[in-house]
Amino acid sequence: MKRRPLEGIHVIEIGAYISAPYAGALLAALGAEVVKVEPPEGEAFRRGVGVSSPYFVQYNTGKKSIAVDLKSADGRKAVESLLPRFDVLLENMRPRKLAALGLGPDVCRRINPRLVYSSVTGFGSGGPLVDRPAYDSIGQSVGGLYSIMNDADDLRLTGTCLADLITAITATMGILAALVGRSQDPEHRGPVVETSIMEAVSTLTIDAMTQAFETGENPVRETRHPQAQNFCLHTASGQAITLHLSSSEKFWRSLMEAVGREDLVDDPRFRRYGDRAKPDNFSQLKEILETEFVKQPRSEWERRLEEADVPFAPALTLREVAGHPQMQWLRLLTHPYDGQALVQPPWRFDGERPARVETAPQVGEHTWQVLRDVYSETELEALASKGTIAGPKPGASEIRI
């Protein structure tokens, strides 16, 4: 595909941290022009160090930045003036906050009826939690991830942000669906697309929710393991191997051959999937496999399991993932900055991955360039002198977008 799918689509992002910015980064990687609106001091995830913040770079590479004081009437007017040339407005402020600033969906879509207005919140636009602040750990907690991923009597934090990232992906899906829907609407009207951390996390907990209603019990870390027939087993090298047998009798027999325990194939406790899926039998099988797998290093188990065609994977650290030959073949990581891995978008079109080739913007790097479409040089000078906008003034030879 010589042309990136979203070329010609223009997105204005009023977002901070991860949920909206990562959605904007995915849209930019797909070819959209994404203009990020930041306060004059810069978005909070810059952490006071500009593009030296690896997190800001990861979620904002490929965008343009305009620095505008939205608390001022002139700043809001500047954004309003830009809206007619944009297809999408993406924001993740608290509910009603952007509307209180005068940039709610009714106002913005009155200015541009074609505008897709995408709003990302913690808990939605109503309900008892509507005014609560929401960060990733809050979303994981209230969405049930901490209970599913831990033992019932030992709830702990998980190792990374899951709620914010799935919210960004969910928001991206909603925007793409809205753009398709707009193209099919006779009047080409853009809808208001809403999602929240609590809603987005449900896409990760849907299987556990199904199991909860099936069994009448709250799933925890090990609840699904007997059903899925999966194991994470330590080896003699101190590394771990993951197995996933599911209900296949073929894989069960192949595993026993690889382990050298053919005597267990017809054991009444394990003969059929239904036998192995019984919690007590599964627990006994797990103990047997744990005892066997610590006898050999991971490399030997990988060799045996691959020869036997058993579904397995080494339990990799993130550094191992980054250096894995399959990751290198997929070209999912690039290193445009000093030592930092930039994660590429997870799609290929006609075999080609749309690369994130641009750099992350400095605060207000494109303020003058973007606002020149709607303001004269004299007007921009006046806005800059009042502190309404910020950013370096381009040279006279700068080409307009």
Helices and strands as residue ranges (DSSP letters): E 10-14, H 19-29, E 33-38, G 44-46, G 50-52, H 54-60, E 64-68, H 73-82, G 83-85, E 88-91, H 97-100, H 105-111, E 116-121, H 136-142, H 145-148, H 163-184, E 192-196, H 197-215, H 225-228, E 230-234, E 240-244, H 249-259, G 262-264, H 273-276, H 279-293, H 298-308, E 312-314, H 318-323, H 325-330, E 333-337, E 340-343, H 367-371, H 377-385, E 389-390
